[in-house]
Amino acid sequence: MVAARETALPLDLARIRADFPVLSRQVNGHPLVYLDSAASAQQPAAVIDAVAGYARAHHANVHRGVHTLSQEATALYEGARERVRRFVNAASVAEIVFVRGATEAINLVAQSFGRPQFAAGDEIVVTRLEHHSNIVPWQLLAAETGARVRVVPINGRGVVDFEAYLGLLGPRTRLVALAHVSNALGTVLPVAAFVAAARERGIATVIDGAQAAPHLPVDVQAIGCDFYAFSAHKMYGPTGIGVLYAREALLAAMPPWQGGGDMILTVSFEGSTWNHLPHRFEAGTPNIGGAVGLGAAIDYLGGVGAARIAAHEQDLLEYATARLAGIPGLTLVGTAPDKSSLVSFTVEGVHPHDLGTVLDSRGIAVRTGHHCAMPVMEHFGVPATTRASFGLYNTRAEVDALHAALGDAIRMLR
Ligand code: PLP
């Protein structure tokens, strides 16, 4: 009931936009139209102020000090961890490891979960639409252990082939790693179904949630995954901080992946003992200010409401899809029925980089290139696409501005 009522209320976009200082600036003489949130979302004043407030009044090292500032910093840092726990519905804060971002989270799983256990002939299953950060760590692990990376195909719309996936799960499959949402195509994967099939066969699961956390409600217990990775900077938080959710029983059995301060209980030259979870996986001084900013971003998202954000972004996606589809020579890349918050496209006879440069001259920020998903580009037979990605602050008027500028740019570049 609450969710339905919440969905029915549209976002107050003028108020939301006023929360993001950068949105009032001009770029190349035009109001900024920021359509690159999938790369890095902008930060609301609440996040900027939380990070600055920490630095101004509470900064000290965490966990080790008896003095007041250290205790305040520790409370802020651990408070952020509890916010993350609630945000993903983890059972315990012991399951929330702060890392630099999704990339580091996935590398942590590869090196600490995979490397000690995997052997020659073992198989790691990924999908063709993964970001490089959910491919390369597994290739490195495969090279180190003799394991093999197997790839689930996608179809012409950018949907992952579930039957082919089931066919790839075999007695040697040790781990499945897949995106919740594709950054290059916008495809939303039915991750709970993928995870259930793996779990029935005793296979570990890693979900790359970098593109899901800002847009969809994330419930790791409902998904049933063993690991879930995401980055703060894609969900209106700062760079340099992200999260690895890891099922406690698995984390408890994993060796540390980096050694140093804070991850130990005792150190002597006869040997060292490891700290409790999750600190065992956070060697050295962490990004305390970043964690504070991530906590503020989670509060901000919660204040706006996940269901309202999803409804608004879905409206933008449908509006943009319909408008762009009407541009002659423009081909949408990624047309899955279940999509989130971005449009990726090519324009006949126009290179994406040229298009991106002309759009920038009109104050419109889009991303052009392979989006760190070269196998996706190969699948669609293109070297690059132009991607416009939406955040909760974007408007239909900005989609209109993109549409108009695209028309002009295409006329100019052809
Ligand atoms: N996974 C996906 C789907 C992404 O879109 C990205 C970033 O673009 C990443 C992983 C890597 O995130 P980060 O660079 O924050 O580690």
Residues whose N, C-alpha, C, O or C-beta is under 5 A from the ligand:
A	BS01	PLP	A38 G101 A102 T103 E104 H131 S133 V181 N183 D208 A210 Q211 S231
